[in-house]
């Protein structure tokens, strides 16, 4: 048999010193500076026209691939039962599995629709349905991509400027659980900074005592309610809501529940650890709030006991 | 090169980044860049790092060129004559992945810090970077064979744009 003379992995190296590292470093730093100054926004927008459809396709393939694996697992389980059950019963069980999938999806969509009726102050822009049925009144999309930078917490949703999404809009899951806010909008996708990103800060309110604070994401992905005055009573189990202060997001969105309170007498404020209401790792459907009535400052402050 | 790196970036953002093992996250683009640098030399590796990094940056919420610069640093290190006396290519890849991935994470955190993002250095290095370095070092020998095949298939000319 004829054998290749080349090694399985060849090592080639240019001996002479190259200017390439320096050139790429300078170009990279310039891009960084121009990006921070916003000068590259049109170029980045143009790049999204190419990348967004590709990401949608790959995401679809990945999701359907995952579906295939799930189906294979289900089939294996069912084969064990085929040995002991009649074929007709098996067919009914397969049908039942499919119906459960539809039921789970229907429950998620119903939760999103309930959100609209439960929050009459929210005025949603009527835009096209992008990927799911049942969201005719507002942009409603599934998550496409996961943040490749391990130190940031974003998700990409498949609604963008063309569907009416804008930077700063709040994103919630079914049941009015706050997911985050849109930080960057492409033509057909948007990046959502999750509330547990270290740079995320949300004006929050304790449901029972109406005490206010600032909910800040932590590097480990947890949430901390900071700047709660010492005189406020914070209890484990208290539900934390958005206060609507600052006008950045609607009032009353569910953020999570207090799991621990850190109170030191010599400090001006106390801090609470909050467990988010949304499981960000299982986020599939999201809803973008495109409009809402801002809460007057007096209304929030007058609520405090 | 562009289609390959775009494909890697899309797989990274849609599939690989979902994996999180006790804080460790596989980084397919980093592994591809490091291995390609070792196989094809520093110049080609740097270009792959820059282009692949920029594509990932466009898909990221972070600063543009942040990942590209971090990958550049890793590729630059991998392109040096480190560990050439080690006999096995796979073992050398593991060593270079540990070094390259460490440099990548430190560079990425530095850039995030510079651009005003909140960075908890202690937590990030011990709970994210360190386990990710180990995981990627373990994965490097698995990514090596397909890239070695590609390297053989493309020959001396390498991949065009």
Interface residues (C-beta under 8 A of the other chain):
Chain A: X4 X6 X8 X9 X10 X11 X12 X13 X14 X18 X20 X21 X24 X25 X27 X28 X29 X31 X32 X34 X35 X36 X40 X44 X47 X48 X51 X54 X55 X58 X59 X62 X144 X145 X146 X147 X148 X149 X150 X151 X152 X154 X156 X183 X184 X191 X193 X198 X199 X218 X219 X220 X281
Chain B: X6 X7 X9 X10 X11 X12 X13 X14 X15 X17 X18 X20 X25 X27 X29 X38 X39 X40 X41 X42 X43 X46 X47 X49 X50 X54 X55 X56 X58 X59 X60 X61 X62 X63 X64 X65 X66 X67 X68 X69 X72 X76 X79 X81 X84 X89 X108 X109 X111 X112 X115 X117 X118 X119 X120 X123 X124 X127 X128 X129 X132 X144 X148 X151 X152
